[in-house]
Amino acid sequence: MAYVRACSVNDVPAGGMARFKVNGEAVVVYNLADGFRATAASCSHVFGPLARGKILDGQRVQCPLHRAEFDIKTGEAVKWACFPPGVQLLNLFRPKKPIKTYATKVEGDAVLVDV
């Protein structure tokens, strides 16, 4: 794996996130209080688009489909799919699963992601 330019530091506002393609891999880059982070672009439940979700408490991303929450730094599934009522039945077939995270670094004005 190697660090590849994902975006400019100006492409992701403070406290925000954006989706990018890096070496053919879809990733979400987050601009958090402690720096830039990157995760897989899709939720591990039913592959919802995380970039269209919400950042909660500056450390978790919530999927817009079923409200699963993931720690942005570790990828851990902190809260599994819970919306709408009844989706828990689907969880019997889709057990809790983390999302992939990627190391990031900033060089100049470029955000680099290790993919």
Salt bridges, closest charged atoms under 4 A:
ASP34 OD2 - ARG37 NH2 3.10
ASP34 OD2 - LYS73 NZ 2.82
ASP57 OD2 - ARG60 NH1 2.98
GLU69 OE1 - ARG60 NE 2.84
GLU69 OE2 - LYS79 NZ 4.00
GLU107 OE2 - LYS105 NZ 3.39
